[in-house]
């Protein structure tokens, strides 16, 4: 057996991606590995305020991070889901709540029973059967109750966080450095490739220092300093399906009670986000430069804030898509260096986390087996494309034709993989996850229904349940969910009691 191993790991770039990688590798691999992170304060990070998905709790658990400390240090709030406004049509809204809808009965998911009850006027909107959705509507939040019965919705509440990206990176930097990660300040001026195989041998700093490594992790942002500028892996452009290519971001003062959700509102040429943090509110307008100018987008954003802005809007440019290879030779790209899927469903941090977990699972030896690299890339492609399809669904399944942007989205061609998902769900409310997709069936169900895709029929096995029992099942779920939400404190009260942050 080959006893040799990789010893030196170099992470190029900081921010959330770089320090997430440094923290996880230091925690899992231990002191036997040398981990060095290079970043420049002059370059800074893209982070404008992060909204996340529940998977981040697993990452924090691996790092054994104390949740209360984490929330305080990052000025975080809690997130039960996303509220969508004006996406199907003007004046319409729905919620994509994390967690479950009702509970499965027999071999069928709850929404199949709901479909029959709703179609016959014996059930209300699907959100009334989701703890998260109802809690969002009422501004309530609590962590899972350890003393609640296992069958209670309060025993396993799905939630994530909304936090300041800069504070998050700083928090993880302290964590990583305390576990031996060495940080180098400065800019890289040159990448040296080995003549024998084209692998990255070292990077050269502006001060002349040469930093060699066995494994390089590219977290250098959109420019992809190693994965693209040095190794030329190529980029797959998805802007045909995801036409937004700009964003204006600006924080504003907090106003009112802290809401336990991210709000995204469809706008004439894209959409606007609102992410409430403890010390401020993050806002942004994601838009298509083909349908609105930068100046118009900035003015529109400032006009639609809840409170006075805390600065001038900051412009970001991007092209939705991915690298053709996420891992090439001895370089693994994470974060924006690996590609960009716009932040509509808050997947950026998840994709970093997933890439780190996959790298650890397929961690190489010095020979960098092609089998491991190919498997890593194949899994990444699958994951990214399924997320891509989920985002396209929001744009394409709309009745809006009031602006050229929305008319384009409504009539554009969509991937065959997504077309098949829509056809299956529209036929009879069925959905089968293709492998280890990120989004659960309940996520697809909520967005499909929220975007106006109602099944034409329900699963025939539902008819095996007598109407009386159907009413008891559906009505019982609604009653239990409402009772549980009644027992939950307000989101603001929960934060004030358990994890209120100090002044930033």
GUROBA-296583 format. One record per residue (C-alpha): residue in one letter; z, x, y. Coordinates in nm, 3 decimals. Example, Ala and Ser with C-alpha at 12.3 -4.5 7.8 and 13.67 -1.06 7.14 Angstrom:
// GUROBA-296583
{node 'A',{0.780,1.230,-0.450}};
{node 'S',{0.714,1.367,-0.106}};
END
This chain:
// GUROBA-296583
{node 'X',{0.000,0.000,0.000}};
{node 'X',{-0.084,0.118,0.348}};
{node 'X',{0.245,0.198,0.524}};
{node 'X',{0.087,0.281,0.860}};
{node 'X',{0.124,0.030,1.140}};
{node 'X',{0.039,-0.031,1.501}};
{node 'X',{0.298,0.129,1.727}};
{node 'X',{0.185,0.096,2.087}};
{node 'X',{0.100,-0.241,2.246}};
{node 'X',{-0.035,-0.254,2.601}};
{node 'X',{-0.044,-0.582,2.794}};
{node 'X',{-0.281,-0.580,3.090}};
{node 'X',{-0.167,-0.834,3.350}};
{node 'X',{0.153,-1.022,3.415}};
{node 'X',{0.196,-1.382,3.523}};
{node 'X',{0.295,-1.648,3.274}};
{node 'X',{0.056,-1.525,3.004}};
{node 'X',{0.153,-1.158,3.024}};
{node 'X',{0.525,-1.211,3.029}};
{node 'X',{0.512,-1.480,2.760}};
{node 'X',{0.333,-1.229,2.537}};
{node 'X',{0.575,-0.949,2.626}};
{node 'X',{0.880,-1.168,2.562}};
{node 'X',{0.760,-1.306,2.230}};
{node 'X',{0.642,-0.971,2.095}};
{node 'X',{0.964,-0.798,2.199}};
{node 'X',{1.174,-1.070,2.036}};
{node 'X',{0.980,-1.093,1.710}};
{node 'X',{0.868,-0.732,1.658}};
{node 'X',{1.185,-0.565,1.781}};
{node 'X',{1.247,-0.214,1.905}};
{node 'X',{1.025,-0.048,1.644}};
{node 'X',{0.722,-0.122,1.862}};
{node 'X',{0.647,0.016,2.207}};
{node 'X',{0.541,-0.263,2.444}};
{node 'X',{0.415,-0.182,2.792}};
{node 'X',{0.296,-0.430,3.056}};
{node 'X',{0.076,-0.330,3.349}};
{node 'X',{0.055,-0.550,3.657}};
{node 'X',{-0.004,-0.518,4.028}};
{node 'X',{0.191,-0.707,4.290}};
{node 'X',{-0.114,-0.676,4.516}};
{node 'X',{-0.324,-0.884,4.276}};
{node 'X',{-0.060,-1.151,4.224}};
{node 'X',{-0.095,-1.447,3.989}};
{node 'X',{-0.293,-1.771,3.992}};
{node 'X',{0.010,-1.987,3.907}};
{node 'X',{0.056,-2.278,4.147}};
{node 'X',{0.322,-2.473,3.959}};
{node 'X',{0.306,-2.553,3.593}};
{node 'X',{0.318,-2.876,3.402}};
{node 'X',{0.360,-2.827,3.027}};
{node 'X',{0.358,-3.006,2.691}};
{node 'X',{0.648,-3.041,2.444}};
{node 'X',{0.536,-2.744,2.234}};
{node 'X',{0.697,-2.512,2.490}};
{node 'X',{1.039,-2.609,2.357}};
{node 'X',{0.945,-2.439,2.028}};
{node 'X',{0.852,-2.122,2.216}};
{node 'X',{1.182,-2.124,2.403}};
{node 'X',{1.368,-2.182,2.077}};
{node 'X',{1.205,-1.876,1.920}};
{node 'X',{1.320,-1.672,2.219}};
{node 'X',{1.666,-1.834,2.189}};
{node 'X',{1.654,-1.933,2.554}};
{node 'X',{1.933,-2.152,2.686}};
{node 'X',{1.768,-2.468,2.814}};
{node 'X',{2.008,-2.534,3.102}};
{node 'X',{1.976,-2.177,3.229}};
{node 'X',{1.599,-2.193,3.193}};
{node 'X',{1.572,-2.517,3.392}};
{node 'X',{1.794,-2.385,3.671}};
{node 'X',{1.618,-2.050,3.697}};
{node 'X',{1.270,-2.203,3.718}};
{node 'X',{1.358,-2.500,3.946}};
{node 'X',{1.234,-2.718,3.663}};
{node 'X',{1.230,-3.091,3.607}};
{node 'X',{1.166,-3.279,3.284}};
{node 'X',{0.840,-3.441,3.181}};
{node 'X',{0.796,-3.738,2.948}};
{node 'X',{0.421,-3.768,2.994}};
{node 'X',{0.140,-3.811,3.245}};
{node 'X',{0.063,-4.109,3.464}};
{node 'X',{-0.310,-4.170,3.525}};
{node 'X',{-0.414,-4.368,3.833}};
{node 'X',{-0.765,-4.503,3.907}};
{node 'X',{-0.927,-4.337,3.604}};
{node 'X',{-1.073,-4.643,3.433}};
{node 'X',{-1.133,-4.830,3.757}};
{node 'X',{-0.987,-4.837,4.108}};
{node 'X',{-0.644,-4.998,4.104}};
{node 'X',{-0.587,-4.932,3.734}};
{node 'X',{-0.316,-4.710,3.584}};
{node 'X',{-0.181,-4.610,3.245}};
{node 'X',{0.052,-4.353,3.094}};
{node 'X',{-0.004,-4.090,2.828}};
{node 'X',{0.351,-4.061,2.705}};
{node 'X',{0.469,-3.790,2.468}};
{node 'X',{0.626,-3.891,2.139}};
{node 'X',{0.558,-4.196,1.929}};
{node 'X',{0.440,-4.551,1.974}};
{node 'X',{0.673,-4.772,1.769}};
{node 'X',{0.708,-4.640,1.417}};
{node 'X',{0.473,-4.626,1.121}};
{node 'X',{0.503,-4.911,0.872}};
{node 'X',{0.386,-4.852,0.519}};
{node 'X',{0.079,-4.631,0.524}};
{node 'X',{-0.045,-4.746,0.864}};
{node 'X',{0.043,-4.630,1.216}};
{node 'X',{0.222,-4.882,1.435}};
{node 'X',{-0.071,-4.931,1.672}};
{node 'X',{-0.266,-5.106,1.395}};
{node 'X',{-0.003,-5.381,1.378}};
{node 'X',{0.012,-5.388,1.757}};
{node 'X',{-0.365,-5.440,1.771}};
{node 'X',{-0.344,-5.762,1.568}};
{node 'X',{-0.047,-5.890,1.765}};
{node 'X',{-0.208,-5.803,2.098}};
{node 'X',{-0.542,-5.960,2.006}};
{node 'X',{-0.365,-6.289,1.932}};
{node 'X',{-0.152,-6.285,2.246}};
{node 'X',{0.174,-6.203,2.067}};
{node 'X',{0.223,-5.854,2.207}};
{node 'X',{0.224,-5.698,2.553}};
{node 'X',{0.069,-5.370,2.672}};
{node 'X',{0.094,-5.079,2.429}};
{node 'X',{0.316,-4.880,2.666}};
{node 'X',{0.597,-5.131,2.616}};
{node 'X',{0.637,-4.995,2.262}};
{node 'X',{0.673,-4.630,2.367}};
{node 'X',{1.012,-4.500,2.478}};
{node 'X',{0.852,-4.232,2.696}};
{node 'X',{0.613,-4.467,2.872}};
{node 'X',{0.878,-4.725,2.952}};
{node 'X',{1.120,-4.454,3.068}};
{node 'X',{0.849,-4.312,3.296}};
{node 'X',{0.793,-4.650,3.455}};
{node 'X',{1.167,-4.677,3.525}};
{node 'X',{1.225,-4.315,3.629}};
{node 'X',{1.469,-4.242,3.346}};
{node 'X',{1.533,-3.937,3.129}};
{node 'X',{1.773,-3.787,2.880}};
{node 'X',{1.759,-3.518,2.614}};
{node 'X',{1.777,-3.623,2.250}};
{node 'X',{2.115,-3.771,2.159}};
{node 'X',{2.275,-3.581,1.872}};
{node 'X',{2.508,-3.869,1.795}};
{node 'X',{2.233,-4.133,1.777}};
{node 'X',{2.123,-4.267,1.436}};
{node 'X',{1.819,-4.087,1.295}};
{node 'X',{1.622,-4.412,1.319}};
{node 'X',{1.693,-4.450,1.691}};
{node 'X',{1.423,-4.345,1.942}};
{node 'X',{1.701,-4.167,2.133}};
{node 'X',{1.755,-3.922,1.846}};
{node 'X',{1.425,-3.744,1.896}};
{node 'X',{1.289,-3.769,2.250}};
{node 'X',{0.969,-3.573,2.310}};
{node 'X',{0.966,-3.401,2.647}};
{node 'X',{0.849,-3.090,2.825}};
{node 'X',{0.904,-2.921,3.160}};
{node 'X',{0.755,-2.895,3.507}};
{node 'X',{0.843,-2.563,3.668}};
{node 'X',{0.749,-2.302,3.926}};
{node 'X',{0.504,-2.063,3.760}};
{node 'X',{0.613,-1.766,3.968}};
{node 'X',{0.979,-1.821,3.883}};
{node 'X',{0.886,-1.868,3.516}};
{node 'X',{0.705,-1.533,3.506}};
{node 'X',{0.999,-1.365,3.681}};
{node 'X',{1.244,-1.524,3.436}};
{node 'X',{1.047,-1.398,3.135}};
{node 'X',{1.009,-1.055,3.294}};
{node 'X',{1.387,-1.020,3.305}};
{node 'X',{1.404,-1.139,2.945}};
{node 'X',{1.138,-0.896,2.823}};
{node 'X',{1.264,-0.592,3.011}};
{node 'X',{1.612,-0.652,2.874}};
{node 'X',{1.455,-0.616,2.528}};
{node 'X',{1.276,-0.290,2.593}};
{node 'X',{0.944,-0.388,2.747}};
{node 'X',{0.834,-0.129,3.004}};
{node 'X',{0.657,-0.251,3.317}};
{node 'X',{0.407,-0.034,3.506}};
{node 'X',{0.316,-0.127,3.862}};
{node 'X',{-0.037,-0.058,3.979}};
{node 'X',{-0.407,-0.127,3.941}};
{node 'X',{-0.635,-0.015,3.663}};
{node 'X',{-0.946,0.167,3.783}};
{node 'X',{-1.110,0.253,3.449}};
{node 'X',{-1.116,0.151,3.085}};
{node 'X',{-1.193,0.425,2.832}};
{node 'X',{-1.366,0.326,2.507}};
{node 'X',{-1.369,0.534,2.190}};
{node 'X',{-1.708,0.686,2.117}};
{node 'X',{-1.673,0.628,1.744}};
{node 'X',{-1.634,0.248,1.740}};
{node 'X',{-1.619,0.115,2.096}};
{node 'X',{-1.252,0.023,2.073}};
{node 'X',{-1.039,0.052,2.385}};
{node 'X',{-0.868,0.390,2.378}};
{node 'X',{-0.685,0.382,2.710}};
{node 'X',{-0.679,0.249,3.063}};
{node 'X',{-0.659,0.475,3.366}};
{node 'X',{-0.446,0.377,3.664}};
{node 'X',{-0.540,0.434,4.028}};
{node 'X',{-0.277,0.710,4.046}};
{node 'X',{-0.452,0.890,3.758}};
{node 'X',{-0.206,0.801,3.482}};
{node 'X',{-0.376,0.741,3.146}};
{node 'X',{-0.212,0.475,2.930}};
{node 'X',{-0.323,0.466,2.568}};
{node 'X',{-0.247,0.204,2.307}};
{node 'X',{-0.329,0.074,1.961}};
{node 'X',{-0.345,-0.295,2.050}};
{node 'X',{-0.439,-0.424,2.395}};
{node 'X',{-0.365,-0.777,2.517}};
{node 'X',{-0.580,-0.885,2.809}};
{node 'X',{-0.389,-1.112,3.049}};
{node 'X',{-0.586,-1.003,3.355}};
{node 'X',{-0.695,-1.352,3.457}};
{node 'X',{-1.046,-1.486,3.516}};
{node 'X',{-1.200,-1.138,3.549}};
{node 'X',{-1.117,-1.044,3.188}};
{node 'X',{-1.077,-0.675,3.265}};
{node 'X',{-1.088,-0.567,2.900}};
{node 'X',{-1.232,-0.858,2.701}};
{node 'X',{-1.531,-0.905,2.933}};
{node 'X',{-1.573,-0.617,3.176}};
{node 'X',{-1.519,-0.353,2.908}};
{node 'X',{-1.621,-0.524,2.582}};
{node 'X',{-1.873,-0.779,2.717}};
{node 'X',{-1.787,-1.057,2.475}};
{node 'X',{-1.967,-1.330,2.672}};
{node 'X',{-1.862,-1.672,2.797}};
{node 'X',{-1.945,-2.025,2.679}};
{node 'X',{-1.986,-2.254,2.980}};
{node 'X',{-1.857,-2.612,2.946}};
{node 'X',{-1.923,-2.724,3.303}};
{node 'X',{-2.184,-2.974,3.181}};
{node 'X',{-1.896,-3.176,3.030}};
{node 'X',{-1.616,-3.067,3.263}};
{node 'X',{-1.792,-3.055,3.602}};
{node 'X',{-1.489,-2.970,3.820}};
{node 'X',{-1.510,-2.604,3.924}};
{node 'X',{-1.274,-2.577,4.220}};
{node 'X',{-0.914,-2.655,4.306}};
{node 'X',{-0.714,-2.670,4.626}};
{node 'X',{-0.341,-2.627,4.573}};
{node 'X',{-0.053,-2.675,4.815}};
{node 'X',{0.320,-2.746,4.779}};
{node 'X',{0.492,-3.008,4.988}};
{node 'X',{0.848,-3.106,5.059}};
{node 'X',{1.034,-3.317,4.805}};
{node 'X',{1.050,-3.686,4.881}};
{node 'X',{1.252,-3.948,4.701}};
{node 'X',{1.394,-3.924,4.350}};
{node 'X',{1.255,-3.671,4.104}};
{node 'X',{1.009,-3.841,3.870}};
{node 'X',{1.002,-3.747,3.498}};
{node 'X',{0.625,-3.718,3.476}};
{node 'X',{0.315,-3.555,3.619}};
{node 'X',{0.091,-3.789,3.818}};
{node 'X',{-0.286,-3.744,3.820}};
{node 'X',{-0.493,-3.965,4.047}};
{node 'X',{-0.870,-3.989,4.023}};
{node 'X',{-1.035,-3.901,4.355}};
{node 'X',{-1.397,-3.934,4.479}};
{node 'X',{-1.505,-3.592,4.348}};
{node 'X',{-1.236,-3.512,4.090}};
{node 'X',{-0.863,-3.571,4.067}};
{node 'X',{-0.532,-3.487,4.233}};
{node 'X',{-0.216,-3.366,4.062}};
{node 'X',{0.144,-3.417,4.166}};
{node 'X',{0.411,-3.208,3.989}};
{node 'X',{0.770,-3.265,4.107}};
{node 'X',{1.000,-2.963,4.093}};
{node 'X',{1.361,-2.945,4.207}};
{node 'X',{1.284,-2.753,4.527}};
{node 'X',{0.939,-2.886,4.613}};
{node 'X',{0.642,-3.084,4.487}};
{node 'X',{0.329,-2.911,4.360}};
{node 'X',{-0.003,-3.073,4.456}};
{node 'X',{-0.366,-2.997,4.400}};
{node 'X',{-0.715,-3.142,4.416}};
{node 'X',{-0.938,-3.042,4.125}};
{node 'X',{-1.298,-3.115,4.221}};
{node 'X',{-1.668,-3.047,4.180}};
{node 'X',{-1.820,-2.833,4.453}};
{node 'X',{-2.147,-3.015,4.390}};
{node 'X',{-1.991,-3.334,4.523}};
{node 'X',{-1.753,-3.224,4.800}};
{node 'X',{-1.712,-2.914,5.016}};
{node 'X',{-1.406,-2.692,5.013}};
{node 'X',{-1.308,-2.796,5.365}};
{node 'X',{-1.344,-3.164,5.281}};
{node 'X',{-1.137,-3.120,4.964}};
{node 'X',{-0.859,-2.941,5.154}};
{node 'X',{-0.850,-3.212,5.420}};
{node 'X',{-0.851,-3.487,5.159}};
{node 'X',{-0.562,-3.324,4.974}};
{node 'X',{-0.350,-3.284,5.287}};
{node 'X',{-0.416,-3.645,5.380}};
{node 'X',{-0.285,-3.767,5.045}};
{node 'X',{0.048,-3.583,5.016}};
{node 'X',{0.379,-3.766,4.982}};
{node 'X',{0.551,-3.538,5.235}};
{node 'X',{0.470,-3.256,5.481}};
{node 'X',{0.289,-2.956,5.334}};
{node 'X',{0.473,-2.625,5.300}};
{node 'X',{0.167,-2.415,5.374}};
{node 'X',{-0.210,-2.416,5.382}};
{node 'X',{-0.412,-2.518,5.074}};
{node 'X',{-0.506,-2.228,4.849}};
{node 'X',{-0.853,-2.229,4.697}};
{node 'X',{-0.922,-2.150,4.331}};
{node 'X',{-1.261,-2.117,4.167}};
{node 'X',{-1.328,-2.145,3.795}};
{node 'X',{-1.581,-2.236,3.530}};
{node 'X',{-1.448,-2.446,3.244}};
{node 'X',{-1.524,-2.279,2.914}};
{node 'X',{-1.412,-2.002,2.682}};
{node 'X',{-1.484,-1.647,2.577}};
{node 'X',{-1.723,-1.626,2.286}};
{node 'X',{-1.462,-1.404,2.121}};
{node 'X',{-1.092,-1.432,2.191}};
{node 'X',{-1.023,-1.121,1.985}};
{node 'X',{-1.276,-0.839,1.996}};
{node 'X',{-1.211,-0.499,1.838}};
{node 'X',{-0.854,-0.408,1.941}};
{node 'X',{-0.835,-0.648,2.238}};
{node 'X',{-0.687,-0.998,2.230}};
{node 'X',{-0.736,-1.217,2.538}};
{node 'X',{-0.469,-1.464,2.647}};
{node 'X',{-0.439,-1.701,2.942}};
{node 'X',{-0.722,-1.714,3.194}};
{node 'X',{-0.876,-1.400,3.043}};
{node 'X',{-0.955,-1.604,2.731}};
{node 'X',{-1.115,-1.891,2.920}};
{node 'X',{-1.015,-2.193,3.121}};
{node 'X',{-0.981,-2.559,3.037}};
{node 'X',{-0.890,-2.743,3.352}};
{node 'X',{-0.525,-2.854,3.385}};
{node 'X',{-0.573,-3.230,3.339}};
{node 'X',{-0.354,-3.246,3.026}};
{node 'X',{-0.137,-2.942,3.103}};
{node 'X',{-0.268,-2.730,2.816}};
{node 'X',{-0.284,-2.383,2.977}};
{node 'X',{0.065,-2.268,2.881}};
{node 'X',{0.025,-2.418,2.533}};
{node 'X',{-0.292,-2.216,2.470}};
{node 'X',{-0.109,-1.896,2.563}};
{node 'X',{0.177,-1.990,2.332}};
{node 'X',{-0.062,-2.081,2.051}};
{node 'X',{-0.255,-1.756,2.091}};
{node 'X',{0.065,-1.553,2.071}};
{node 'X',{0.182,-1.738,1.759}};
{node 'X',{-0.158,-1.690,1.596}};
{node 'X',{-0.160,-1.320,1.681}};
{node 'X',{0.182,-1.272,1.525}};
{node 'X',{0.071,-1.460,1.215}};
{node 'X',{-0.244,-1.246,1.184}};
{node 'X',{-0.090,-0.928,1.323}};
{node 'X',{-0.318,-0.635,1.238}};
{node 'X',{-0.275,-0.288,1.097}};
{node 'X',{-0.448,0.011,1.260}};
{node 'X',{-0.776,-0.060,1.080}};
{node 'X',{-0.806,-0.402,1.249}};
{node 'X',{-0.939,-0.598,0.953}};
{node 'X',{-1.246,-0.808,1.037}};
{node 'X',{-1.106,-1.083,0.813}};
{node 'X',{-0.805,-1.129,1.041}};
{node 'X',{-1.012,-1.112,1.360}};
{node 'X',{-1.265,-1.366,1.233}};
{node 'X',{-0.993,-1.607,1.125}};
{node 'X',{-0.818,-1.574,1.462}};
{node 'X',{-1.138,-1.648,1.652}};
{node 'X',{-1.233,-1.940,1.431}};
{node 'X',{-0.895,-2.105,1.476}};
{node 'X',{-0.909,-2.053,1.852}};
{node 'X',{-1.258,-2.203,1.878}};
{node 'X',{-1.148,-2.510,1.682}};
{node 'X',{-0.838,-2.559,1.894}};
{node 'X',{-1.015,-2.511,2.226}};
{node 'X',{-1.301,-2.745,2.135}};
{node 'X',{-1.067,-3.026,2.029}};
{node 'X',{-0.878,-2.996,2.357}};
{node 'X',{-1.210,-2.988,2.541}};
{node 'X',{-1.315,-3.314,2.375}};
{node 'X',{-0.985,-3.480,2.467}};
{node 'X',{-1.037,-3.392,2.834}};
{node 'X',{-1.400,-3.505,2.835}};
{node 'X',{-1.279,-3.842,2.706}};
{node 'X',{-1.087,-3.901,3.031}};
{node 'X',{-1.396,-3.842,3.242}};
{node 'X',{-1.661,-4.013,3.035}};
{node 'X',{-1.478,-4.329,2.929}};
{node 'X',{-1.470,-4.487,3.273}};
{node 'X',{-1.618,-4.790,3.443}};
{node 'X',{-1.631,-4.614,3.779}};
{node 'X',{-1.967,-4.576,3.950}};
{node 'X',{-1.841,-4.584,4.307}};
{node 'X',{-1.922,-4.217,4.377}};
{node 'X',{-2.196,-3.981,4.251}};
{node 'X',{-1.931,-3.771,4.072}};
{node 'X',{-1.796,-4.058,3.863}};
{node 'X',{-2.142,-4.195,3.798}};
{node 'X',{-2.237,-3.856,3.655}};
{node 'X',{-1.925,-3.843,3.435}};
{node 'X',{-1.979,-4.198,3.309}};
{node 'X',{-2.340,-4.133,3.206}};
{node 'X',{-2.330,-3.769,3.090}};
{node 'X',{-2.399,-3.661,2.734}};
{node 'X',{-2.087,-3.582,2.533}};
{node 'X',{-2.031,-3.361,2.226}};
{node 'X',{-2.109,-3.525,1.892}};
{node 'X',{-1.755,-3.450,1.775}};
{node 'X',{-1.613,-3.666,2.055}};
{node 'X',{-1.875,-3.934,2.007}};
{node 'X',{-1.766,-3.969,1.646}};
{node 'X',{-1.399,-4.003,1.745}};
{node 'X',{-1.484,-4.279,1.995}};
{node 'X',{-1.705,-4.469,1.752}};
{node 'X',{-1.441,-4.464,1.480}};
{node 'X',{-1.165,-4.582,1.713}};
{node 'X',{-1.379,-4.851,1.878}};
{node 'X',{-1.474,-4.986,1.534}};
{node 'X',{-1.124,-5.050,1.400}};
{node 'X',{-0.864,-4.844,1.582}};
{node 'X',{-0.873,-4.561,1.330}};
{node 'X',{-0.836,-4.195,1.410}};
{node 'X',{-0.817,-3.899,1.176}};
{node 'X',{-0.706,-3.564,1.313}};
{node 'X',{-0.942,-3.290,1.209}};
{node 'X',{-0.710,-3.017,1.090}};
{node 'X',{-0.430,-2.883,1.309}};
{node 'X',{-0.532,-3.034,1.640}};
{node 'X',{-0.299,-3.003,1.935}};
{node 'X',{-0.295,-3.367,2.038}};
{node 'X',{-0.135,-3.619,1.804}};
{node 'X',{-0.295,-3.949,1.707}};
{node 'X',{-0.066,-4.132,1.951}};
{node 'X',{-0.209,-3.924,2.237}};
{node 'X',{-0.564,-4.018,2.147}};
{node 'X',{-0.466,-4.383,2.104}};
{node 'X',{-0.300,-4.405,2.446}};
{node 'X',{-0.588,-4.239,2.630}};
{node 'X',{-0.856,-4.433,2.441}};
{node 'X',{-0.689,-4.763,2.525}};
{node 'X',{-0.601,-4.650,2.877}};
{node 'X',{-0.965,-4.560,2.940}};
{node 'X',{-1.082,-4.902,2.823}};
{node 'X',{-1.185,-4.827,2.463}};
{node 'X',{-1.039,-5.122,2.272}};
{node 'X',{-1.100,-5.148,1.898}};
{node 'X',{-1.319,-5.437,1.788}};
{node 'X',{-1.093,-5.505,1.489}};
{node 'X',{-0.777,-5.380,1.324}};
{node 'X',{-0.719,-5.228,0.980}};
{node 'X',{-0.759,-5.501,0.714}};
{node 'X',{-0.437,-5.401,0.535}};
{node 'X',{-0.244,-5.533,0.837}};
{node 'X',{-0.323,-5.885,0.712}};
{node 'X',{-0.106,-5.818,0.408}};
{node 'X',{0.194,-5.855,0.637}};
{node 'X',{0.282,-6.222,0.702}};
{node 'X',{0.264,-6.328,1.066}};
{node 'X',{0.638,-6.388,1.077}};
{node 'X',{0.706,-6.032,0.960}};
{node 'X',{0.444,-5.898,1.200}};
{node 'X',{0.618,-6.067,1.490}};
{node 'X',{0.952,-5.929,1.378}};
{node 'X',{0.810,-5.577,1.346}};
{node 'X',{0.633,-5.570,1.682}};
{node 'X',{0.896,-5.768,1.868}};
{node 'X',{1.176,-5.562,1.715}};
{node 'X',{1.019,-5.235,1.829}};
{node 'X',{0.978,-5.364,2.184}};
{node 'X',{1.341,-5.480,2.196}};
{node 'X',{1.476,-5.150,2.059}};
{node 'X',{1.269,-4.943,2.302}};
{node 'X',{1.383,-5.152,2.600}};
{node 'X',{1.748,-5.130,2.490}};
{node 'X',{1.725,-4.751,2.454}};
{node 'X',{1.567,-4.708,2.796}};
{node 'X',{1.844,-4.927,2.943}};
{node 'X',{2.094,-4.673,2.807}};
{node 'X',{1.918,-4.372,2.960}};
{node 'X',{2.030,-4.229,3.297}};
{node 'X',{1.794,-4.183,3.588}};
{node 'X',{1.604,-3.854,3.575}};
{node 'X',{1.755,-3.742,3.905}};
{node 'X',{2.108,-3.823,3.785}};
{node 'X',{2.053,-3.628,3.461}};
{node 'X',{1.942,-3.318,3.651}};
{node 'X',{2.222,-3.347,3.907}};
{node 'X',{2.481,-3.365,3.629}};
{node 'X',{2.357,-3.101,3.385}};
{node 'X',{2.109,-2.856,3.534}};
{node 'X',{2.076,-2.874,3.910}};
{node 'X',{1.930,-2.553,4.046}};
{node 'X',{2.058,-2.365,4.347}};
{node 'X',{1.849,-2.285,4.652}};
{node 'X',{1.537,-2.087,4.552}};
END
